[in-house]
Amino acid sequence: MKKLLTGFFIVLFVLGSQAQIGNDKWNITGEITLPMGMGNKMFKNYLNGLVNVHPKIQYKPFKHWYVAFGPRYMYYKVNEYRIPFEPGVSNDSVYNHKKVVSMSGGMHVLGGDIELGWTNWVGPRLGLECGVRFGVAQQWFVTSGTRKYGSQSVTAAYIEPAISLVLAADEAVAYRWIVGYNFSGYNFQGYRIGSTSSGGYTAKDLRGPTQSLLVGFAMTYYFKNKRSDVFIDTPGE
């Protein structure tokens, strides 16, 4: 993983060797990050984060301050090997009794937020952004357990601080490495995914709010900047 990240940044520095963002008032960014459950121990062990997609439109009204808004979609898959077996919900294979799949399905999250933050170019192609997102999201729990015991969903507000390292590839496009932390305003417990077992977790284990660590990459396009790529600027024959 360390070699992969090192190679990624070397490539971006080479691509961005002559890059400089001129007009950075408006941009559109597409983020793809990997969510990892934190805080609540049951949430951390019962669900595995697969993807978090967050496109946003960003405007900078002042030299170092910006505001952004956009939708988000997140998906967590049930960790089928850590949830206690429940008859009628779990799948005990007739052909292989040694393999007992506890539960299937996952959690879908759909919402939107507004972000306020600080940004600064520390060089002609390297920048830093720090922001905080405030939003509301709907969580749908769709598992083999909810199909038996009844559907579960919850609407909750969330707050998400994030930091981005921005590297310009040319005069209009930049790449980002992002780290964020999401605090959602609801408490995760087993019944949300249709589990009737406590799983051995105590009230203290379940006390914390649902949290996610987000790590990933993004691509940004800055409006009103002419790209220098000759294949883009030169009309085709």
N, C-alpha and C positions, 0 to 999 in steps of 0.2 A: 504493500500500500504506500509506503514511504517513497519507494522508487517511482511509482506511478504518479504521485503528486509532484515530485521533483521534475519528472519529465514533462508533465502538463505545464508547469510554470516556465520551463525552459522554452518550450514551443511557443507559448504566448508572448514571451519577451522577444523572441525572434520575429514573430509576426508583427508585433507592435513597435519595432525598433524606430520607425519613422512616424508613429501615430501621435496625433494630438487632437483632442476634442475641442472644437472652437466654441460652438453654441451648445451649452448643456442645460438650457432652460427646461426643455421638454424631452422626455424619453419614455420608451415603453420597454419593460423588462419581463422576461419569462423565467421563472425560477422552478427548478426541480430539485427537491431535497429528499433525504431519507429521514423519516421520523423514527425516533427511538423512545419508547415509554420510560418515564422517570417518575420519581416521587412515590405514588401509591404502589405498593409491592405487588398486589394482585394484578393491577393494570400492566405493570412492567413484565410480569411473567406470563400472563394469559394471552397477551396480544403482541404481535410482531408488526412493526411498521414497515410498509412496502413503498409508499410513495406519497409525496406532498407536492402538489402543483399550485403555483401562485403567480399568475400574471398580474401586472400592475402598470398604471399610468402615473408618471411622476412629474411634478412641476417644482421648479426652484424659484420662488419669488424674491429671495434675497441671496447674497453672495454665497453663504455657507449653509443655508437652511432650505429644506424641501418638505413638500407634502405629497403623499401618494395614496392611491386607493385601488382596490381590485378584489376579485373573487378568489376563493381557494377551495381546493378539493384534497382531502387526505383519506388514505385507506390503511387500516390496520387489519391484518389477518389473524384469526384465532390460532394460538399455539396449541395444536390438537394433542400434543404429547404431554402437556403440563396441566390440563384440566381433568379433574377426576371423572372416571367412567360413570355414565348414568344410563341405565336401561331405557330404551325407547328414544334416546337422544343420540347416544354414541353408536358407532358401527362396529360390532364385533364380527369380524369376517368368519364365515363358516369354513372357508377354504384355508385359512391360516389363523388358528386360534392364538398364536403367539403375538399376532399383531392386533392390537386394540386401538382403534382411532377414537379418541375421546369426543371431539366435537368439530364441526366444520363451519365455515362462514367467516364473518368479520364485521368491522365497524366502518361505515362510510361517514365522512364529515364534509359538509358543504356549508360555506359561509362567505363572509366578506368583511373587509376592514379598511380603516384609514390609518395611514402611517405618518408620523412626524419625525423629522430627523435632521442630522447635521452631516454635511458632506464637504470634502476638500480634496483638491488635486495636489498631491505632494511632489509631483513631477509632471513632465509633459504627457506621460501616459499612465501614471500610477495614482490611484485615488483611494480614499477611505470613506465609508459611510457608516453611520451609527444611527439607528432609528428604533422607534417603539410603535408597534401596531396595536390598535384597539378595534375589536370586532365582535361579531356574534356569529355562531355557527350551530347548525342542526346536526346532531349525531344520530345515525340510524344503526341499530344493532341487528344484523340479519344473520342468524346462525341456525343450526339444526335445533338448538335449544329454544330459540324464540318461536320457531315454527310449532313447537309442541306446547310451550307454556304461555305464548302470547307475545306480540311484537313489542319492542322497546325502543324508545327514542327520547332524546332530551335536547332542549335548546339552552345554550349557555353562552355567556360573554367570555371573551378571552383577551389576554394581553400578551404581547410577544416582543421582547427586545431582540434586536438582531444587529450583527455587524457584517459588513461586506468589504472585501478587498477587490478593487476595481482595476482592471488592466485593459487599456485601449488597444484594439487590434488595428484600427485605422481611424480616420477622422469622424466616423459615424457609428462605429460598433465597438463595444467593449465586452469583456468577459468578467465574471464575478465568482469569487469563492465566498460562500455564505455560512455563517453559524448563527443559529437563533435558538430561543428557548420559549416554548409556549406554555402558559398557565391558563388552563380552562376552568371555568367556574362551576364544575360539578364533581361529585364524588363517584368514583367507579367502584362498583361491587358486582359480585358474581351474577346476581339476578338480571343484570342488564344484558348479558349474553345468554340467559336462560339456564344458568347453572344453579342447582338447589343446594350445592355443597359449599361449606365455608372454606374448604381446601386447606384447613389448618392455619389460616391467617387470623390474626387477632384484630381487635378494634383499632389498635395502634397502627397496625400495618395498613389499614384502610383509611386512616384519618386524612392523609394529605390529598390535596386537589389533584386532578388528572393533569399530568405534565408531559411534554415531549421535547426532546433535544432534536434540533433540525440541522443537518449538515448537508451541503450540496453545492451546486453550481447554477449559474444563470447567464443569460445573454441579453445585452441591452442595445437598443437602437436609439440614437440621439437624432431628433428631428432637425431640419434646416442645416444639415452638414453634408457637403458634397464629398463623396468617397473618392479616394485617389486611385483605386484599383483600375488599371487600364482596361481590363476586360468589362468593367461596368461603364466606364466613362466613354469608351470608344464605340461609336455606332457599328453594328454588324454590317458586313459586306452584303 
